[in-house]
Amino acid sequence: MADLKRLLRYMGPYRKDMVIGALLIVVETGFDLFIPLLMADLIDVGVTNHDTAYILHKGIQMGICALFALITGLMYARFAARASFGWGARIREAQYERVQDYAFSNLDHFETSSLVTRMTTDVTVLQNAINGGFRPMVRGPVMLIMGVILSFWMNPQLALVFVVGTPILGVILFLILRKVAPMYGIMQKAVDRLNNVVQEGLTAIRAVKAFVRDEYEEEKFQQVNEVLMDTTQKTFHYAVLNLPAFQFIMYLSIVLIMWFGGNMILSSHLQVGDLTGFLSYVFQVMNSLMMISNVFLLLTRSLASAHRIGEVLDERVDLFSPQGAATKVADGSVDFEGVSFKYNADAKESALSGVTLHIKAGQTVGILGGTGSAKTTLVQLIPRLYDVTSGSVKVGGRDVREYDLHALRDAVGIVLQKNILFSGTIRENLQWGDANADDATLWDACRIACADEFLQRMPKGLDTDLGQGGVNVSGGQKQRLCIARTLLKHPKVLIFDDSTSAVDTATEGKIRAALAKLTDVTKIIIAQRVTSVMDTDQIVIMEDGGIHAVGTHAQLLAEDPIYQEIYDSQMKGGQVHGSTSSQR
């Protein structure tokens, strides 16, 4: 319940719509409850005395009450819709803002599909609780209390039926809720798994087609879909038990009231009109109890969703800017001092161990190493995408933990190993690097990244639509656009995480030559090809999460066996009429 109370704070300006809606429900309920009293008088006085004028008068009063009940009900619907959907929008916005603040380590705690479910399905559950549950939540108790009071006022003896029936209904509802409550959480997790399979299958649809794995993916989807179906069926199998239970009690109450009321009419202790009006209150009270039970079911499901949303909002952000944070990066120097790092505090082994490395401002440094040697992990510490476990990383002579995060990441440009482009035009994607960049600036960055070569062939140039995820360009073109986008940041440190792997060697050479002219930028190049780093100021060889050797191409080729092995494997036969031995 604490999670739901906390989320109600996000009502903000829509709280007034909730209050107005509640008042309209009370007014509507009052009109509805007044009708049985008029009906009793109509029968006992008008019908009994054959007074047509009296019947018409009471009929008009009942019609006016019904009309006002309808008007207030329609007005409530408008305010309830504003409150529920406005509230849902604010909760989704709060979650999305929170996720944007997450560090990579925070994102590791949630699957992407689960975050999507929490921002969509779980929020929809809360919206439905307000849109569909707020009316019975207010109307039910009001109608129950007023209906019981008026029924006791009309006939205390018949009203004793409520005293017997209500506790029985309460016990039934309690047993149903105790069974159903934990099942709603299980159901939402099943939705997570379904969304995960859908997201993975659609994202990798080209690979599925290429490997003819359509049937396998269909079977995988069918499995999680059936689990969700079974879980949902089981949950609502118990949830709907309240309906037959309430109907049984309601009809039993009516039979008892008709039995005792009929005997009282025969003994002249009760009039027919009073019994008719009393039966109207029976229906209203029982319906109010039914509404209250449905509210409890909605509330139970809402609590499960509220808890899941609360987990997103309560996730403690691992990385944040310190007080009095530095907002200016002096230069592009990078220093690793005894750095060790674990992705998980409970991990037995460190991804990086005892790394000490000094890169001067303006230098170009290449990083080589086998798969799993922690090359990417090393460079992710520079813009503080993760924090070191021990030791320190310095940029511009200051520990990265002393900087404002936005200022640091603005000064460090990183072209990720997995290139990401967004739906929209090429211009819109490039302007992620500089929102105010004009066409001349954009074309300059594209020329350095050799992206101008294919952009000039496109009819719309910078205004070409990329499609979702950049599906309209090849892998190499996507890499070059990502390089151009990063260059537009004008960073002091520029990191290439194997970001030219899909580019042909001739184009890569042109990119390296253009980048070499940026003398005021520190460039760190992670690569698999020796040719990508052999002209750098120094080359770092990584092995098993540590630095194996540092030196120039000539030094490492002469002294380091790992570099010699990499060089031999890649360059043997690479020179015309030459061999690796002659090149050394």
N, C-alpha and C positions, 0 to 999 in steps of 0.2 A: 504493500500500500504506500510505503514511503516513496517508491519510484514514481507512482502515479501522482502523488501529491506534488512531487518536485516538477513533473512535466506540466502540471496545471499552471505553474508559474509562467509558462510560455504563452499563456492566453493573451497576455499583454492587453492591447486595445480591444480585443474581442471579449474580454470579461464582461463588459457592459452589455453585449449581445446576449450572453448567457443569463444575466440577471433579468433583462427584459423578457427573454424567452420563458424563464421560470415564472414570472408574474403573469404572463399571458396564459400559461398552463393552469395556474391557480384559478384565474378568472373563468377559463373554459370549463374547468371541473365544477366550479360553482354553478354555472348555467346547467350543466348536465345533471347535477344532483337535485336541482330545483324542479326538474321536469316530473319525477315520480310524485312529488307532493301535489302538483297541479293535476296529474292524472288521477290521483286518489279522489280529489275534490270533484273532478269531472264525472267520475263514475258514481260516487256516493251521493252527490247532490244533483248534478245535471241529469244523469241517466235515470236515477231512482225517481226523480220528480218530473221527468219528461220535459225538462226546461231547456228548450233549444237555444235560447239566447245565452243561457249560462254555459252550455256546452260550447257554443261558438266563441264566447268570451275566453274560456279556459283554453280552447284550442288555439286561439290567436296568441295567447300568452306562451303556450308551449312552443308554437312556431317561432316566436320572437326569441325565446331562449335558445332554440336549436340554431337559428340563424346567427345569433351572437357567438355561440359556441363554435360554429363553422368559421366565422370571420377571425376570431382569436386563434383558432387552430391554424388557419392559413398564415396569419401573421407570425405565429410561433415558428412555423416551418422555415420562413425566410431568415429569421434571426438564428435559428439552430444551424442552418446551412452555413451562414457566415461564420459562426463561432467554430463549428467543427472543422471546416476546410481551412479557415484561417489559422486555427491552432495547429492542424497537421502541417501546413506549409511552414510555420515557424519552427516546428520540431525538426522537420527535414532539413531546413536551413541550418539549424543549430548543429545537427549531426554532421552535415557536410563541412561546415566551418571547422568543427572539431577534427575531422579526418584530415583536413588540409594542414592542421597544426601538428599532426602525428609525425614522429620520426620513422625511419624505416623499421626500427625495432618494434615500434608500436603496431605498424601495419602487419608485422609478422605474427601478431596475436590473433588476427582475424583473417578468415578467407574472404576474398573479394565478393564471392556470391553471398556470403553471410551479411556483409555490409550493405549490399544491394537490397537484400530482404528486409533488413532492419530499417532502411530508409523508405521502403515502399510498402510491403505487406504489413509489417508491424505498425507503421504509422496509419495505414488504412484501417486496421483493427481499432485503433484508438479513435479515429474519425467516426467510424461506424458506431462506436460506443456512445459518442456524443449525439450524432445525427439520429441514430435509431433508438438510443437508450435514455437520452436525457428526458424526453417527454414522459415515458413510463416511470422513470426514476423520481420525478417530481409529482406526476399525476397519481401514481400508484399509492404512495403513502397518504396524500391529501384525500383521495377518494376513499381509501380504506378507513381512515379516521372519521371523516365526515359521514361516510356511509354507515359505519357501525353506530355512531352517535345518533343519527337520524332513525336508524332501524330500532334502536333501543327506545327512542322517543315515541315511535309509532306503536311498538309492541315489545316490551321487555321480555316476555315469555318466549316468543318466537326467536328473538335475537340471541337467545342462549345457544342456538345451533352454531353460531359463529365461535362461541367459547369452546365448543367441543372440536369443531372442524379445523380451526386455525393452527393449534399445536401439532395436529397430525400432519398438516401440510408443511409446517416448519421442519419437522423431523425428516420428512421425505426430501425436502430441498437440501437440507444439511448433508444427508447421505450422498445425494447426487453430486453436490459441489465437491465433497471430499474425494470422490472418485475421479471427477473430471479435471479438477484443478491442475494436477501435474501432467495430464495428458496434453494440455494445450501447449506447454513448453516443448514436449516431444514432437508435436505436430509442426511447430515452427522450425525445429531443427531439420525435419524431413523436407520442408520447403527449401531450406538452405542447401541441402544436398541436391535437390532437383535443380535449383538455379545454377549450382556449380557444374553439373553435367551439361546443362543447356549452354552456359557461357563457354565452357571448354570446347564443346562440340561445334558451336558456331564460329568461335575464334579460329579454330583449327580446321575449318571445313575444307580448305584446299588440300591439306594433308590427308584428310579422311577420304576425299575423292581420289587422290593420287595413289593411295595404298588400298583402294577398294575396300574400305572398312565400314561401309554404310550399315551393313547388317549388324556388325559388332556394336556400333554406336547406338543403333536402334534398340538392341537388346539391353545395353547399359542404361539407356533412358527408360526403357520399359520397367526395368527393375526398380529404379528409384521412384518412378511414377506410381508403381503398384504399392511400394512401401508407403508413399504419401497417401494414396487412396485408402489403404487398409487402416493406417493410423487415423485418418480423418473419419472414416466410417465408424471405427471403434469409439472415437471420442464423442461423436454426435449420436451414436447409438445410446450412450448413457445420458447425454445432455437432453435428448428429447423425451426421456422418461418422465420429466416433470409434467408434460402435457396430459398423458392418460391419467396420471395420479391426480392432477388438479380437476380434470373433468369428472373423475369418479367421485371425488369429494363434493364437487359442485352439484352434480346431479343427485347425489345422496342427500345433500342439504335441501335441495328443492323438493324431493319426495317427502322428506320429514316435515318440511314447512307446509306442504300441501296437505299432508295427513293431519298435523296438529291444527293448522289454520282452518281446514275444512270442518273439523269437529268444533272449533271455536265459532265458526259462522253458524253451524247448526244449532249451537247453544246460545246464539245471539250475543256472544262476547266479542265478535269481530265482524266488520263489514267487508263486503266483497272488494270495494275500492281500496280499502286499507291493505287487504291481502295482495291485490295486484301491485300497488305501490311498493309494498314490502318485498315482493318478488323482484321488482326492478332493482331494489337496493341489494338484494342477494346477488343478482347478476353483476352489478357494479362492484360490489366488494370482492366477489370471487375473481372477476376480471382484473381488479387491482392487484390481488394476490398473484395472479398469473403474470401480470406485468412486472411485479417486483421480483418474481422468480427468474424471469427472462433477463432482468437487469443484473441480477446476481451472476447469471451465466455469462453475460457480456462483460461484466466487471472482472470475472475470473479470467477470461481470455485476455482482457485488456491488461491485467496485472502481469501476465506472462510476457506480453509484448513490451509493456513498460519497463520490465526488468531488462530485457534484451537491449532496448534503446538506452537505458541507463548505463549499461556496460560500455557502450560507445562513448557516452558523454563523460563517464567517470574514469575512463582510461587515463592514467597519469602520463602526460607527455614526457618522454625521456629527455628530449633536447629543448632547451629554451635559452633565450638571451639573458645574460646576467644583468644585474642592476649596474647602471653606469657603464654599459657596454661600449666598446670602441666602435665607431661608425666609419672609420677610414682605414683602409689597408695601405700601408706605406709603399710596399713594392711586392714583386712576385716571388721573393725568396721563400723556399719551403724547407723546413727542418723537422726530421723525425728523431726524437730523442728517447731511445730505449722503449719503443712502442710495442706493446702486446695488446691483443684484442681477441675477445670471445663474442660470438653472436649471441650466446646464451650464457648467463652467469653460472649455470649448473653444468656447462660443458666440461668434459674432462680435459680436452686439449684446446689450445688456443689456435685460432686461424692465423694469427701473426704472433711472432715471438721475438723479442729483443731487437727490433728493427731500428737501426740508427742510420740516417741518410741526410745529406746536406745538398740542397740544390740552390744555386745562386740565382738571383733575379736575372731574367733574360736568357738563361741557359735553355738548351733543348736536351731533354733526357729521354732515352728510350728504355723501356722495361720489357724484358723477355723472360719467359719461364714456361714450364709445362702446365697442362690443365690442372687446376686445383692448387697452384702454387701461391694463391692469394694476391695476384696482381690487382684485380679489381677491388678487392677489400682494402688494399693499401691506399689507392687513390680516392676511395670513398670517404676516407678519414679527413682529407684535405678540406672539402667544403662542409665538413661536419655532418655528413649524412648519418654517420654513426659516431659515437664517442669512444675514445680509446679506453681499454680496461686498465692499463697502466702506462706510464710514460707520458709524453706530450707531443703534439703536432703543432708546429708554428708556421704561420704565414705572415710575411712582412715583419718578422722578428717578434711577433706576439702569439701567445697560445690561442688556438682557434676558439677555445672556450671563453675567451675574454671579449670576443667580437659580438656585435649584434648579428644574428643569424642572416637577416636579409642583406646586410652590408657585406658579410663574408661571401655569401653565395652569389652576390652580384659581381664580386671581384674574382670569383673562380668559375670559369666556364667549363662544363664537362659534356662531352659528346658520348652518350651512353653506348654500351655494348649492344643493347637492344634499342634500335632506332624507333622513336615514336613520333608520328605525325598525327595531326588531328583533322577532323572533318572541317572542310572549308577550303578557301583558296590558298595558293602558295604564298601570296602576300600576307594573309592573316597568320599563317604558320611562321613565316620569317619574322613578323613583328612581335612574336613572343620574346625575341632577343632585344628589340627596341621598338616600343609601341609607337614612337614618333618618327621612325625612320622614313625618309622620303624615297622615291624610286631610285635616285642616284645612289644613295647609301645602300639600298637593297641590292642593286646590281653590282656594286663594288664588292660586297661580301660574297655574292654568287660567283664573281670572277675568281676570287681567291680560292673558293671551294670547287672551281671548275663546274659549277652548276649552270652557268650561263650557256654552256655548249648545247644542252638539251632544252633549256628554257626558251632560247631563241627560235627553236623549231616548233614550239607550241603556239597555236594560233592566238591564244589569249595571254601568253606570257605569264606574268606574275598573277594574273587573275584566273589562271587555270584552276579548276576545282579538283581537289585531290581525292575526293571520296572518303569514305570512312576508313581511318587508319592509314591513309595514303596508298590505297589499293591501285590508284591509276599511274603509279610510277614504279620503276624497278627497284631492286634492293640497293644497287649502286647509286641510283639517282636519289633515293631516300637518304642514304648516308651523306651525300654531298649537300643536300638541303639542310640536314641536321647540323653539319659543320658550318654552313653559312649562317644559320640561325644563332649558333653559339658565338660566332665571330661578331655578330651585331651587338653583343653585350659589351664589347670592348673590355674583356677581362684582363686582369693582371697575371692570372694563371690559367692556362688553357690545357685541358686534359682530353686526350683522345683514347678512349677505351676500345681498342681494336675496331675503330670506326671507319677504316678504309678496307676492310676485309672483302667487301663485295665490289670494290673498284679495281679496274685493270691496272697493271703496273705502270703503264705510260701515264695514265691520268693521276695515279698516286704520286708519281714523280713530279708532275706539274703542281699538285697541291703542296707537296713538301717544299718545292722551290718558292712558291708564293708565300708560304708560312715563314720561310727563313728570313724574309724581308721584315717581319714583325719583330724587330730586335728588342723592343721594350716589353715583350710578353714572354713569360716563362712557359715553355711547352713541354708537356709530359706525354709521351706516346707509348701506349701499350700496344704491342704488335705480336703477330705470329711469324712475320717474315723478317728475316735479317735485313733485307734491302730497305725496310721501312725505318730502321734505326741506325744503320751503320754510319751515317753521316752526322749523328748527333754528338753533342759535346761530351756526353758520357752515357754509358749503357749499364743498366742495373740487371743483373741476373738473379732471379728469385727461385727458390727451391724450398718446398715444404714449409711455407709460411715465414721464411727468413730470407735475408739477403746473402746470396752465395758469393757474389763478386761484383765489383764496380770498376769500370775503366772505360777507356776509349776502345773503338773497334780494333785498332792495331794492338793495343795492350792485351785485350782479352783473346784475340786471335793467336797471339804469341804464347800466352801463359795459362789460359783457362780451358780445361778439358771439356766442360759442359758447353761453352760457347763454340769451341772447335767442333764439337759433335753436331750442334745445331747448324753451324755454318756449312759443314761438310754435307749434311743431309739435304740442305736446301740449295746449295750452290754448285754441287758436283754436276758438271756438264752444263752449267748455266752460262759459262763463257765460251765464245766461239774458239774452237781449237785450243782450249785451255783446260786446266784441271785445278782443283783446290790447292794442291801442293804448290803449283807454280804461282798462285795468287798470294800465298803467304809470303 
